[in-house]
């Protein structure tokens, strides 16, 4: 589907109803070298993360995912302090 939209004097662009019905009302705006893209945001950000990474977080709670991230960051920090760079 291709549509043309123009910004109004306040910089607003109306996303056509059929696109909003299909993808929702929230989008991340990504600026690339040659264009701007709208990426639909899921209502549940963890669902969006799971869609992006597959089953890497399957059957894990948000608390478990956060704790694993903290543990990995802690390990990286310790290794960065204890192992000198070559």
PyMOL Python script that loads the backbone (N, CA, C, O; Angstrom):
from pymol import cmd

cmd.read_pdbstr("""\
ATOM      1  N   UNK A   1       0.852  -1.175   0.000  1.00  0.00           N
ATOM      2  CA  UNK A   1       0.000   0.000   0.000  1.00  0.00           C
ATOM      3  C   UNK A   1       0.895   1.234   0.000  1.00  0.00           C
ATOM      4  O   UNK A   1       1.884   1.285   0.730  1.00  0.00           O
ATOM      5  N   UNK A   2       0.564   2.189  -0.785  1.00  0.00           N
ATOM      6  CA  UNK A   2       1.314   3.433  -0.843  1.00  0.00           C
ATOM      7  C   UNK A   2       0.337   4.596  -0.705  1.00  0.00           C
ATOM      8  O   UNK A   2      -0.686   4.644  -1.389  1.00  0.00           O
ATOM      9  N   UNK A   3       0.653   5.510   0.167  1.00  0.00           N
ATOM     10  CA  UNK A   3      -0.183   6.696   0.394  1.00  0.00           C
ATOM     11  C   UNK A   3       0.727   7.910   0.416  1.00  0.00           C
ATOM     12  O   UNK A   3       1.927   7.789   0.666  1.00  0.00           O
ATOM     13  N   UNK A   4       0.180   9.043   0.163  1.00  0.00           N
ATOM     14  CA  UNK A   4       0.907  10.303   0.268  1.00  0.00           C
ATOM     15  C   UNK A   4       0.302  11.091   1.420  1.00  0.00           C
ATOM     16  O   UNK A   4      -0.917  11.211   1.542  1.00  0.00           O
ATOM     17  N   UNK A   5       1.176  11.623   2.257  1.00  0.00           N
ATOM     18  CA  UNK A   5       0.727  12.442   3.380  1.00  0.00           C
ATOM     19  C   UNK A   5       1.601  13.683   3.421  1.00  0.00           C
ATOM     20  O   UNK A   5       2.795  13.624   3.128  1.00  0.00           O
ATOM     21  N   UNK A   6       1.002  14.798   3.783  1.00  0.00           N
ATOM     22  CA  UNK A   6       1.739  16.047   3.910  1.00  0.00           C
ATOM     23  C   UNK A   6       1.617  16.554   5.334  1.00  0.00           C
ATOM     24  O   UNK A   6       0.574  16.421   5.974  1.00  0.00           O
ATOM     25  N   UNK A   7       2.702  17.135   5.815  1.00  0.00           N
ATOM     26  CA  UNK A   7       2.679  17.720   7.150  1.00  0.00           C
ATOM     27  C   UNK A   7       1.896  19.025   7.108  1.00  0.00           C
ATOM     28  O   UNK A   7       1.979  19.780   6.139  1.00  0.00           O
ATOM     29  N   UNK A   8       1.127  19.287   8.178  1.00  0.00           N
ATOM     30  CA  UNK A   8       0.415  20.559   8.260  1.00  0.00           C
ATOM     31  C   UNK A   8       1.368  21.627   8.799  1.00  0.00           C
ATOM     32  O   UNK A   8       2.556  21.358   8.980  1.00  0.00           O
ATOM     33  N   UNK A   9       0.864  22.821   9.052  1.00  0.00           N
ATOM     34  CA  UNK A   9       1.724  23.924   9.484  1.00  0.00           C
ATOM     35  C   UNK A   9       2.342  23.692  10.864  1.00  0.00           C
ATOM     36  O   UNK A   9       3.275  24.400  11.245  1.00  0.00           O
ATOM     37  N   UNK A  10       1.839  22.715  11.613  1.00  0.00           N
ATOM     38  CA  UNK A  10       2.407  22.376  12.925  1.00  0.00           C
ATOM     39  C   UNK A  10       3.274  21.118  12.860  1.00  0.00           C
ATOM     40  O   UNK A  10       3.739  20.639  13.895  1.00  0.00           O
ATOM     41  N   UNK A  11       3.498  20.573  11.651  1.00  0.00           N
ATOM     42  CA  UNK A  11       4.357  19.409  11.483  1.00  0.00           C
ATOM     43  C   UNK A  11       3.668  18.080  11.682  1.00  0.00           C
ATOM     44  O   UNK A  11       4.335  17.047  11.749  1.00  0.00           O
ATOM     45  N   UNK A  12       2.346  18.078  11.780  1.00  0.00           N
ATOM     46  CA  UNK A  12       1.608  16.831  12.009  1.00  0.00           C
ATOM     47  C   UNK A  12       1.274  16.148  10.689  1.00  0.00           C
ATOM     48  O   UNK A  12       0.945  16.802   9.700  1.00  0.00           O
ATOM     49  N   UNK A  13       1.366  14.825  10.695  1.00  0.00           N
ATOM     50  CA  UNK A  13       0.988  14.010   9.548  1.00  0.00           C
ATOM     51  C   UNK A  13      -0.101  13.050  10.005  1.00  0.00           C
ATOM     52  O   UNK A  13       0.030  12.410  11.048  1.00  0.00           O
ATOM     53  N   UNK A  14      -1.152  12.951   9.245  1.00  0.00           N
ATOM     54  CA  UNK A  14      -2.244  12.037   9.581  1.00  0.00           C
ATOM     55  C   UNK A  14      -1.944  10.683   8.934  1.00  0.00           C
ATOM     56  O   UNK A  14      -1.718  10.592   7.727  1.00  0.00           O
ATOM     57  N   UNK A  15      -1.948   9.635   9.761  1.00  0.00           N
ATOM     58  CA  UNK A  15      -1.766   8.281   9.261  1.00  0.00           C
ATOM     59  C   UNK A  15      -3.152   7.758   8.903  1.00  0.00           C
ATOM     60  O   UNK A  15      -4.052   7.776   9.743  1.00  0.00           O
ATOM     61  N   UNK A  16      -3.339   7.292   7.671  1.00  0.00           N
ATOM     62  CA  UNK A  16      -4.666   6.848   7.240  1.00  0.00           C
ATOM     63  C   UNK A  16      -5.258   5.784   8.175  1.00  0.00           C
ATOM     64  O   UNK A  16      -4.539   4.956   8.735  1.00  0.00           O
ATOM     65  N   UNK A  17      -6.576   5.830   8.323  1.00  0.00           N
ATOM     66  CA  UNK A  17      -7.305   4.949   9.230  1.00  0.00           C
ATOM     67  C   UNK A  17      -7.005   3.480   8.991  1.00  0.00           C
ATOM     68  O   UNK A  17      -6.806   2.734   9.950  1.00  0.00           O
ATOM     69  N   UNK A  18      -6.967   3.041   7.727  1.00  0.00           N
ATOM     70  CA  UNK A  18      -6.749   1.611   7.471  1.00  0.00           C
ATOM     71  C   UNK A  18      -5.351   1.160   7.930  1.00  0.00           C
ATOM     72  O   UNK A  18      -5.173   0.004   8.315  1.00  0.00           O
ATOM     73  N   UNK A  19      -4.379   2.048   7.892  1.00  0.00           N
ATOM     74  CA  UNK A  19      -3.041   1.717   8.389  1.00  0.00           C
ATOM     75  C   UNK A  19      -3.055   1.678   9.914  1.00  0.00           C
ATOM     76  O   UNK A  19      -2.470   0.776  10.513  1.00  0.00           O
ATOM     77  N   UNK A  20      -3.721   2.651  10.553  1.00  0.00           N
ATOM     78  CA  UNK A  20      -3.816   2.652  12.021  1.00  0.00           C
ATOM     79  C   UNK A  20      -4.553   1.420  12.531  1.00  0.00           C
ATOM     80  O   UNK A  20      -4.179   0.849  13.556  1.00  0.00           O
ATOM     81  N   UNK A  21      -5.613   1.004  11.809  1.00  0.00           N
ATOM     82  CA  UNK A  21      -6.353  -0.183  12.225  1.00  0.00           C
ATOM     83  C   UNK A  21      -5.478  -1.427  12.154  1.00  0.00           C
ATOM     84  O   UNK A  21      -5.582  -2.317  12.997  1.00  0.00           O
ATOM     85  N   UNK A  22      -4.631  -1.483  11.161  1.00  0.00           N
ATOM     86  CA  UNK A  22      -3.782  -2.654  10.967  1.00  0.00           C
ATOM     87  C   UNK A  22      -2.586  -2.668  11.931  1.00  0.00           C
ATOM     88  O   UNK A  22      -2.234  -3.720  12.464  1.00  0.00           O
ATOM     89  N   UNK A  23      -1.956  -1.490  12.159  1.00  0.00           N
ATOM     90  CA  UNK A  23      -0.701  -1.437  12.916  1.00  0.00           C
ATOM     91  C   UNK A  23      -0.793  -0.737  14.265  1.00  0.00           C
ATOM     92  O   UNK A  23       0.133  -0.850  15.068  1.00  0.00           O
ATOM     93  N   UNK A  24      -1.862  -0.027  14.540  1.00  0.00           N
ATOM     94  CA  UNK A  24      -2.001   0.661  15.818  1.00  0.00           C
ATOM     95  C   UNK A  24      -1.714   2.150  15.719  1.00  0.00           C
ATOM     96  O   UNK A  24      -1.509   2.690  14.632  1.00  0.00           O
ATOM     97  N   UNK A  25      -1.702   2.804  16.879  1.00  0.00           N
ATOM     98  CA  UNK A  25      -1.590   4.263  16.929  1.00  0.00           C
ATOM     99  C   UNK A  25      -0.221   4.768  17.377  1.00  0.00           C
ATOM    100  O   UNK A  25       0.002   5.978  17.394  1.00  0.00           O
ATOM    101  N   UNK A  26       0.698   3.878  17.739  1.00  0.00           N
ATOM    102  CA  UNK A  26       2.008   4.310  18.232  1.00  0.00           C
ATOM    103  C   UNK A  26       3.101   3.799  17.301  1.00  0.00           C
ATOM    104  O   UNK A  26       3.102   2.634  16.902  1.00  0.00           O
ATOM    105  N   UNK A  27       4.031   4.691  16.961  1.00  0.00           N
ATOM    106  CA  UNK A  27       5.102   4.351  16.028  1.00  0.00           C
ATOM    107  C   UNK A  27       6.423   4.949  16.503  1.00  0.00           C
ATOM    108  O   UNK A  27       6.452   6.025  17.101  1.00  0.00           O
ATOM    109  N   UNK A  28       7.501   4.246  16.234  1.00  0.00           N
ATOM    110  CA  UNK A  28       8.829   4.808  16.432  1.00  0.00           C
ATOM    111  C   UNK A  28       9.234   5.410  15.095  1.00  0.00           C
ATOM    112  O   UNK A  28       9.062   4.782  14.050  1.00  0.00           O
ATOM    113  N   UNK A  29       9.763   6.609  15.124  1.00  0.00           N
ATOM    114  CA  UNK A  29      10.212   7.283  13.912  1.00  0.00           C
ATOM    115  C   UNK A  29      11.706   7.035  13.772  1.00  0.00           C
ATOM    116  O   UNK A  29      12.486   7.390  14.656  1.00  0.00           O
ATOM    117  N   UNK A  30      12.102   6.427  12.662  1.00  0.00           N
ATOM    118  CA  UNK A  30      13.498   6.102  12.404  1.00  0.00           C
ATOM    119  C   UNK A  30      13.984   6.966  11.249  1.00  0.00           C
ATOM    120  O   UNK A  30      13.424   6.928  10.154  1.00  0.00           O
ATOM    121  N   UNK A  31      15.030   7.743  11.502  1.00  0.00           N
ATOM    122  CA  UNK A  31      15.617   8.585  10.453  1.00  0.00           C
ATOM    123  C   UNK A  31      16.820   7.856   9.871  1.00  0.00           C
ATOM    124  O   UNK A  31      17.786   7.575  10.580  1.00  0.00           O
ATOM    125  N   UNK A  32      16.759   7.553   8.590  1.00  0.00           N
ATOM    126  CA  UNK A  32      17.848   6.910   7.874  1.00  0.00           C
ATOM    127  C   UNK A  32      18.504   7.936   6.954  1.00  0.00           C
ATOM    128  O   UNK A  32      18.043   9.074   6.871  1.00  0.00           O
ATOM    129  N   UNK A  33      19.563   7.548   6.270  1.00  0.00           N
ATOM    130  CA  UNK A  33      20.258   8.498   5.389  1.00  0.00           C
ATOM    131  C   UNK A  33      19.361   9.045   4.288  1.00  0.00           C
ATOM    132  O   UNK A  33      19.433  10.227   3.952  1.00  0.00           O
ATOM    133  N   UNK A  34      18.516   8.183   3.727  1.00  0.00           N
ATOM    134  CA  UNK A  34      17.742   8.586   2.555  1.00  0.00           C
ATOM    135  C   UNK A  34      16.228   8.587   2.752  1.00  0.00           C
ATOM    136  O   UNK A  34      15.479   8.822   1.803  1.00  0.00           O
ATOM    137  N   UNK A  35      15.766   8.323   3.997  1.00  0.00           N
ATOM    138  CA  UNK A  35      14.322   8.280   4.215  1.00  0.00           C
ATOM    139  C   UNK A  35      14.005   8.264   5.710  1.00  0.00           C
ATOM    140  O   UNK A  35      14.898   8.171   6.552  1.00  0.00           O
ATOM    141  N   UNK A  36      12.726   8.355   6.010  1.00  0.00           N
ATOM    142  CA  UNK A  36      12.206   8.242   7.373  1.00  0.00           C
ATOM    143  C   UNK A  36      11.246   7.064   7.365  1.00  0.00           C
ATOM    144  O   UNK A  36      10.444   6.918   6.443  1.00  0.00           O
ATOM    145  N   UNK A  37      11.326   6.225   8.390  1.00  0.00           N
ATOM    146  CA  UNK A  37      10.428   5.078   8.479  1.00  0.00           C
ATOM    147  C   UNK A  37       9.659   5.128   9.788  1.00  0.00           C
ATOM    148  O   UNK A  37      10.169   5.600  10.804  1.00  0.00           O
ATOM    149  N   UNK A  38       8.436   4.640   9.754  1.00  0.00           N
ATOM    150  CA  UNK A  38       7.612   4.489  10.953  1.00  0.00           C
ATOM    151  C   UNK A  38       7.569   3.009  11.293  1.00  0.00           C
ATOM    152  O   UNK A  38       7.191   2.186  10.459  1.00  0.00           O
ATOM    153  N   UNK A  39       7.954   2.671  12.512  1.00  0.00           N
ATOM    154  CA  UNK A  39       7.915   1.292  12.971  1.00  0.00           C
ATOM    155  C   UNK A  39       6.801   1.186  14.014  1.00  0.00           C
ATOM    156  O   UNK A  39       6.865   1.850  15.049  1.00  0.00           O
ATOM    157  N   UNK A  40       5.780   0.360  13.758  1.00  0.00           N
ATOM    158  CA  UNK A  40       4.685   0.233  14.728  1.00  0.00           C
ATOM    159  C   UNK A  40       5.206  -0.301  16.060  1.00  0.00           C
ATOM    160  O   UNK A  40       6.037  -1.209  16.094  1.00  0.00           O
ATOM    161  N   UNK A  41       4.709   0.272  17.154  1.00  0.00           N
ATOM    162  CA  UNK A  41       5.061  -0.175  18.494  1.00  0.00           C
ATOM    163  C   UNK A  41       3.933  -1.041  19.042  1.00  0.00           C
ATOM    164  O   UNK A  41       2.759  -0.689  18.928  1.00  0.00           O
ATOM    165  N   UNK A  42       4.287  -2.146  19.622  1.00  0.00           N
ATOM    166  CA  UNK A  42       3.304  -3.027  20.239  1.00  0.00           C
ATOM    167  C   UNK A  42       2.823  -2.403  21.542  1.00  0.00           C
ATOM    168  O   UNK A  42       3.545  -1.629  22.171  1.00  0.00           O
ATOM    169  N   UNK A  43       1.604  -2.741  21.944  1.00  0.00           N
ATOM    170  CA  UNK A  43       1.095  -2.259  23.235  1.00  0.00           C
ATOM    171  C   UNK A  43       1.930  -2.830  24.369  1.00  0.00           C
ATOM    172  O   UNK A  43       2.157  -2.160  25.376  1.00  0.00           O
ATOM    173  N   UNK A  44       2.388  -4.066  24.209  1.00  0.00           N
ATOM    174  CA  UNK A  44       3.223  -4.728  25.209  1.00  0.00           C
ATOM    175  C   UNK A  44       4.658  -4.731  24.686  1.00  0.00           C
ATOM    176  O   UNK A  44       4.964  -5.491  23.767  1.00  0.00           O
ATOM    177  N   UNK A  45       5.556  -3.898  25.247  1.00  0.00           N
ATOM    178  CA  UNK A  45       6.918  -3.820  24.729  1.00  0.00           C
ATOM    179  C   UNK A  45       7.677  -5.140  24.816  1.00  0.00           C
ATOM    180  O   UNK A  45       8.545  -5.405  23.984  1.00  0.00           O
ATOM    181  N   UNK A  46       7.368  -5.964  25.798  1.00  0.00           N
ATOM    182  CA  UNK A  46       8.029  -7.269  25.902  1.00  0.00           C
ATOM    183  C   UNK A  46       7.597  -8.168  24.746  1.00  0.00           C
ATOM    184  O   UNK A  46       8.399  -8.948  24.231  1.00  0.00           O
ATOM    185  N   UNK A  47       6.346  -8.062  24.343  1.00  0.00           N
ATOM    186  CA  UNK A  47       5.878  -8.830  23.183  1.00  0.00           C
ATOM    187  C   UNK A  47       6.658  -8.412  21.943  1.00  0.00           C
ATOM    188  O   UNK A  47       7.048  -9.256  21.137  1.00  0.00           O
ATOM    189  N   UNK A  48       6.886  -7.111  21.791  1.00  0.00           N
ATOM    190  CA  UNK A  48       7.677  -6.620  20.667  1.00  0.00           C
ATOM    191  C   UNK A  48       9.105  -7.135  20.722  1.00  0.00           C
ATOM    192  O   UNK A  48       9.679  -7.499  19.695  1.00  0.00           O
ATOM    193  N   UNK A  49       9.682  -7.167  21.923  1.00  0.00           N
ATOM    194  CA  UNK A  49      11.034  -7.687  22.091  1.00  0.00           C
ATOM    195  C   UNK A  49      11.070  -9.170  21.735  1.00  0.00           C
ATOM    196  O   UNK A  49      11.990  -9.628  21.057  1.00  0.00           O
ATOM    197  N   UNK A  50      10.084  -9.907  22.187  1.00  0.00           N
ATOM    198  CA  UNK A  50      10.037 -11.336  21.869  1.00  0.00           C
ATOM    199  C   UNK A  50       9.894 -11.560  20.362  1.00  0.00           C
ATOM    200  O   UNK A  50      10.494 -12.484  19.812  1.00  0.00           O
ATOM    201  N   UNK A  51       9.107 -10.720  19.699  1.00  0.00           N
ATOM    202  CA  UNK A  51       8.976 -10.823  18.243  1.00  0.00           C
ATOM    203  C   UNK A  51      10.326 -10.596  17.573  1.00  0.00           C
ATOM    204  O   UNK A  51      10.651 -11.255  16.585  1.00  0.00           O
ATOM    205  N   UNK A  52      11.118  -9.656  18.114  1.00  0.00           N
ATOM    206  CA  UNK A  52      12.399  -9.302  17.509  1.00  0.00           C
ATOM    207  C   UNK A  52      13.462 -10.371  17.723  1.00  0.00           C
ATOM    208  O   UNK A  52      14.284 -10.602  16.837  1.00  0.00           O
ATOM    209  N   UNK A  53      13.463 -11.031  18.885  1.00  0.00           N
ATOM    210  CA  UNK A  53      14.546 -11.973  19.198  1.00  0.00           C
ATOM    211  C   UNK A  53      14.097 -13.437  19.196  1.00  0.00           C
ATOM    212  O   UNK A  53      14.865 -14.321  19.573  1.00  0.00           O
ATOM    213  N   UNK A  54      12.897 -13.685  18.786  1.00  0.00           N
ATOM    214  CA  UNK A  54      12.416 -15.061  18.735  1.00  0.00           C
ATOM    215  C   UNK A  54      12.164 -15.622  20.117  1.00  0.00           C
ATOM    216  O   UNK A  54      11.618 -14.943  20.986  1.00  0.00           O
ATOM    217  N   UNK A  55      12.568 -16.870  20.316  1.00  0.00           N
ATOM    218  CA  UNK A  55      12.268 -17.522  21.590  1.00  0.00           C
ATOM    219  C   UNK A  55      13.392 -17.393  22.614  1.00  0.00           C
ATOM    220  O   UNK A  55      13.433 -18.169  23.569  1.00  0.00           O
ATOM    221  N   UNK A  56      14.300 -16.442  22.447  1.00  0.00           N
ATOM    222  CA  UNK A  56      15.406 -16.254  23.385  1.00  0.00           C
ATOM    223  C   UNK A  56      14.900 -15.978  24.799  1.00  0.00           C
ATOM    224  O   UNK A  56      15.556 -16.361  25.768  1.00  0.00           O
ATOM    225  N   UNK A  57      13.759 -15.329  24.936  1.00  0.00           N
ATOM    226  CA  UNK A  57      13.208 -15.005  26.249  1.00  0.00           C
ATOM    227  C   UNK A  57      11.935 -15.798  26.535  1.00  0.00           C
ATOM    228  O   UNK A  57      11.145 -15.426  27.402  1.00  0.00           O
ATOM    229  N   UNK A  58      11.748 -16.876  25.812  1.00  0.00           N
ATOM    230  CA  UNK A  58      10.535 -17.669  25.967  1.00  0.00           C
ATOM    231  C   UNK A  58      10.399 -18.175  27.401  1.00  0.00           C
ATOM    232  O   UNK A  58      11.346 -18.711  27.978  1.00  0.00           O
ATOM    233  N   UNK A  59       9.225 -17.999  27.954  1.00  0.00           N
ATOM    234  CA  UNK A  59       8.868 -18.477  29.295  1.00  0.00           C
ATOM    235  C   UNK A  59       9.650 -17.799  30.412  1.00  0.00           C
ATOM    236  O   UNK A  59       9.798 -18.366  31.495  1.00  0.00           O
ATOM    237  N   UNK A  60      10.154 -16.591  30.164  1.00  0.00           N
ATOM    238  CA  UNK A  60      10.850 -15.837  31.207  1.00  0.00           C
ATOM    239  C   UNK A  60      10.033 -14.601  31.543  1.00  0.00           C
ATOM    240  O   UNK A  60       9.444 -13.967  30.667  1.00  0.00           O
ATOM    241  N   UNK A  61      10.009 -14.274  32.811  1.00  0.00           N
ATOM    242  CA  UNK A  61       9.292 -13.074  33.239  1.00  0.00           C
ATOM    243  C   UNK A  61      10.151 -11.846  32.974  1.00  0.00           C
ATOM    244  O   UNK A  61      11.348 -11.956  32.706  1.00  0.00           O
ATOM    245  N   UNK A  62       9.531 -10.688  33.053  1.00  0.00           N
ATOM    246  CA  UNK A  62      10.267  -9.437  32.896  1.00  0.00           C
ATOM    247  C   UNK A  62      11.352  -9.342  33.963  1.00  0.00           C
ATOM    248  O   UNK A  62      12.470  -8.915  33.674  1.00  0.00           O
ATOM    249  N   UNK A  63      11.033  -9.735  35.184  1.00  0.00           N
ATOM    250  CA  UNK A  63      12.019  -9.692  36.274  1.00  0.00           C
ATOM    251  C   UNK A  63      13.218 -10.584  35.958  1.00  0.00           C
ATOM    252  O   UNK A  63      14.358 -10.197  36.215  1.00  0.00           O
ATOM    253  N   UNK A  64      12.976 -11.768  35.407  1.00  0.00           N
ATOM    254  CA  UNK A  64      14.081 -12.664  35.053  1.00  0.00           C
ATOM    255  C   UNK A  64      14.937 -12.080  33.935  1.00  0.00           C
ATOM    256  O   UNK A  64      16.163 -12.172  33.980  1.00  0.00           O
ATOM    257  N   UNK A  65      14.302 -11.484  32.941  1.00  0.00           N
ATOM    258  CA  UNK A  65      15.038 -10.870  31.828  1.00  0.00           C
ATOM    259  C   UNK A  65      15.902  -9.728  32.347  1.00  0.00           C
ATOM    260  O   UNK A  65      17.066  -9.608  31.965  1.00  0.00           O
ATOM    261  N   UNK A  66      15.334  -8.881  33.223  1.00  0.00           N
ATOM    262  CA  UNK A  66      16.096  -7.767  33.796  1.00  0.00           C
ATOM    263  C   UNK A  66      17.270  -8.272  34.627  1.00  0.00           C
ATOM    264  O   UNK A  66      18.375  -7.739  34.533  1.00  0.00           O
ATOM    265  N   UNK A  67      17.033  -9.304  35.445  1.00  0.00           N
ATOM    266  CA  UNK A  67      18.102  -9.831  36.290  1.00  0.00           C
ATOM    267  C   UNK A  67      19.226 -10.417  35.445  1.00  0.00           C
ATOM    268  O   UNK A  67      20.397 -10.209  35.761  1.00  0.00           O
ATOM    269  N   UNK A  68      18.902 -11.137  34.389  1.00  0.00           N
ATOM    270  CA  UNK A  68      19.930 -11.682  33.505  1.00  0.00           C
ATOM    271  C   UNK A  68      20.746 -10.565  32.863  1.00  0.00           C
ATOM    272  O   UNK A  68      21.963 -10.688  32.725  1.00  0.00           O
ATOM    273  N   UNK A  69      20.084  -9.476  32.468  1.00  0.00           N
ATOM    274  CA  UNK A  69      20.791  -8.341  31.873  1.00  0.00           C
ATOM    275  C   UNK A  69      21.723  -7.697  32.900  1.00  0.00           C
ATOM    276  O   UNK A  69      22.860  -7.349  32.578  1.00  0.00           O
ATOM    277  N   UNK A  70      21.243  -7.540  34.133  1.00  0.00           N
ATOM    278  CA  UNK A  70      22.086  -6.968  35.201  1.00  0.00           C
ATOM    279  C   UNK A  70      23.285  -7.865  35.487  1.00  0.00           C
ATOM    280  O   UNK A  70      24.405  -7.377  35.639  1.00  0.00           O
ATOM    281  N   UNK A  71      23.054  -9.179  35.561  1.00  0.00           N
ATOM    282  CA  UNK A  71      24.140 -10.116  35.830  1.00  0.00           C
ATOM    283  C   UNK A  71      25.196 -10.062  34.720  1.00  0.00           C
ATOM    284  O   UNK A  71      26.396 -10.062  34.995  1.00  0.00           O
ATOM    285  N   UNK A  72      24.743 -10.018  33.477  1.00  0.00           N
ATOM    286  CA  UNK A  72      25.682  -9.956  32.350  1.00  0.00           C
ATOM    287  C   UNK A  72      26.470  -8.656  32.381  1.00  0.00           C
ATOM    288  O   UNK A  72      27.676  -8.666  32.138  1.00  0.00           O
ATOM    289  N   UNK A  73      25.815  -7.534  32.674  1.00  0.00           N
ATOM    290  CA  UNK A  73      26.504  -6.246  32.753  1.00  0.00           C
ATOM    291  C   UNK A  73      27.513  -6.250  33.892  1.00  0.00           C
ATOM    292  O   UNK A  73      28.612  -5.713  33.756  1.00  0.00           O
ATOM    293  N   UNK A  74      27.139  -6.857  35.015  1.00  0.00           N
ATOM    294  CA  UNK A  74      28.043  -6.955  36.172  1.00  0.00           C
ATOM    295  C   UNK A  74      29.285  -7.774  35.799  1.00  0.00           C
ATOM    296  O   UNK A  74      30.409  -7.370  36.098  1.00  0.00           O
ATOM    297  N   UNK A  75      29.082  -8.904  35.156  1.00  0.00           N
ATOM    298  CA  UNK A  75      30.205  -9.743  34.729  1.00  0.00           C
ATOM    299  C   UNK A  75      31.120  -8.987  33.757  1.00  0.00           C
ATOM    300  O   UNK A  75      32.343  -9.048  33.882  1.00  0.00           O
ATOM    301  N   UNK A  76      30.525  -8.275  32.788  1.00  0.00           N
ATOM    302  CA  UNK A  76      31.319  -7.488  31.841  1.00  0.00           C
ATOM    303  C   UNK A  76      32.139  -6.425  32.560  1.00  0.00           C
ATOM    304  O   UNK A  76      33.299  -6.194  32.222  1.00  0.00           O
ATOM    305  N   UNK A  77      31.529  -5.778  33.557  1.00  0.00           N
ATOM    306  CA  UNK A  77      32.224  -4.732  34.303  1.00  0.00           C
ATOM    307  C   UNK A  77      33.382  -5.321  35.094  1.00  0.00           C
ATOM    308  O   UNK A  77      34.467  -4.740  35.121  1.00  0.00           O
ATOM    309  N   UNK A  78      33.171  -6.462  35.734  1.00  0.00           N
ATOM    310  CA  UNK A  78      34.230  -7.101  36.516  1.00  0.00           C
ATOM    311  C   UNK A  78      35.377  -7.529  35.602  1.00  0.00           C
ATOM    312  O   UNK A  78      36.545  -7.314  35.927  1.00  0.00           O
ATOM    313  N   UNK A  79      35.051  -8.123  34.479  1.00  0.00           N
ATOM    314  CA  UNK A  79      36.095  -8.566  33.549  1.00  0.00           C
ATOM    315  C   UNK A  79      36.861  -7.386  32.987  1.00  0.00           C
ATOM    316  O   UNK A  79      38.067  -7.486  32.764  1.00  0.00           O
ATOM    317  N   UNK A  80      36.196  -6.283  32.755  1.00  0.00           N
ATOM    318  CA  UNK A  80      36.871  -5.085  32.240  1.00  0.00           C
ATOM    319  C   UNK A  80      37.852  -4.509  33.250  1.00  0.00           C
ATOM    320  O   UNK A  80      38.851  -3.900  32.867  1.00  0.00           O
ATOM    321  N   UNK A  81      37.576  -4.694  34.539  1.00  0.00           N
ATOM    322  CA  UNK A  81      38.450  -4.165  35.592  1.00  0.00           C
ATOM    323  C   UNK A  81      39.596  -5.134  35.880  1.00  0.00           C
ATOM    324  O   UNK A  81      40.724  -4.704  36.122  1.00  0.00           O
ATOM    325  N   UNK A  82      39.316  -6.433  35.857  1.00  0.00           N
ATOM    326  CA  UNK A  82      40.333  -7.413  36.265  1.00  0.00           C
ATOM    327  C   UNK A  82      41.237  -7.871  35.131  1.00  0.00           C
ATOM    328  O   UNK A  82      42.333  -8.371  35.387  1.00  0.00           O
ATOM    329  N   UNK A  83      40.810  -7.713  33.898  1.00  0.00           N
ATOM    330  CA  UNK A  83      41.631  -8.159  32.775  1.00  0.00           C
ATOM    331  C   UNK A  83      42.175  -6.943  32.021  1.00  0.00           C
ATOM    332  O   UNK A  83      41.408  -6.195  31.414  1.00  0.00           O
ATOM    333  N   UNK A  84      43.516  -6.741  32.058  1.00  0.00           N
ATOM    334  CA  UNK A  84      44.079  -5.596  31.357  1.00  0.00           C
ATOM    335  C   UNK A  84      43.961  -5.796  29.839  1.00  0.00           C
ATOM    336  O   UNK A  84      44.013  -6.917  29.334  1.00  0.00           O
ATOM    337  N   UNK A  85      43.803  -4.691  29.146  1.00  0.00           N
ATOM    338  CA  UNK A  85      43.730  -4.741  27.685  1.00  0.00           C
ATOM    339  C   UNK A  85      45.120  -4.921  27.118  1.00  0.00           C
ATOM    340  O   UNK A  85      46.095  -4.441  27.695  1.00  0.00           O
ATOM    341  N   UNK A  86      45.222  -5.611  25.990  1.00  0.00           N
ATOM    342  CA  UNK A  86      46.514  -5.826  25.327  1.00  0.00           C
ATOM    343  C   UNK A  86      46.845  -4.699  24.410  1.00  0.00           C
ATOM    344  O   UNK A  86      47.896  -4.713  23.770  1.00  0.00           O
TER     345      UNK A  86
END
""", "prot")
cmd.dss("prot")
cmd.show_as("cartoon", "prot")
cmd.util.cbc("prot")
cmd.orient("prot")
